[in-house]
Every structure is written in structure tokens, then in C-alpha cells.
């Protein structure tokens, strides 16, 4: 795992075609902007796990919130 330090508005480029921008930092939360080609799926980890388990879209839950 590569670990980097970045400040607000700084970017990371992955594979020459994916750009991750630090949009905001508030306390212990970081907001990221991700630019990727349309053929590259971008999901939060819990959504990706649900997809791999075969859970229908919209049926995943956020931490602290029950699934519908």
C-alpha cells in the first residue's frame, strides 16, 4: 500500500487516467473527487462488497443505517 500526504486541492494520478483530488478536509473526514474514464467503475468499498455478494443496487446500508 502506498501512503501519501496531500493537502486540499492537491491531486493524485493513478495509471495516467484516474485523478483523485482532495476536495475538502473537515476534522477526521476527507472529501475526494475522482475523475475516471466511464469504463472504469468507481465505488465505495461497502458498495463494491455488496455488488460482489450480489445484493441489488439500492439495498446496501450505510454505517449506522439499516438497509431498506
N, C-alpha and C positions, 0 to 999 in steps of 0.2 A: 504494500500500500504506500502510495506517495502522499505525504502530508505537507501541505503548503500553508503559508500565512498570506492572506490577502486583505486589502482594505476596501472600503466602499468604492464602487465604480471600477475596481480592477477586474481583470479577466483572466481566464484560463482557457487555453485552446487544446482540444482533445482530437487527435487524429486528423488535424488540419481542417475539419469540417464542423466540429461541435465547439461552441463558445459558451462558457459559463461565466456570467457576470455577477459580482456581488452587488445586489441592488440596495440592500439595507441591512443594518445590524442594530438590533434592539435587545439589550440585555443578553440573554443566552440564546437568542434566536437569530438566524441569518436568513435573509431572503435572497434566493438565487433566481436569476433569469437564465434560461437555457435556450440557445438557438441551435437547431439541428435540422438536417435535411428531413423532408417529410417521410422518407422511407426508414428513418431511424426512430423507433419507438422510445419515448421518454416517459417513465412512470416513477411515482414514489415507490419505495421498496415494498410497503404493505400492499399496494395495488398490484405490483408485479407478482408478489407471492400469491395473491388471490387469483390472478389470471392463471398462474401455473397450477393452482388447485382446481381450477375450473369453475370458480364462483362467478356467476353472471355479473356484468358491469352494473354498478349502482348498488350492489349488495355488500360492499365492503364497509367496514366501520372504522371510524377514526378513534384514536385512543380516548377512552372515557365516554364514547358514544356507542350505544348498541347498534348493530346492523338492523336495517329496516326489514 
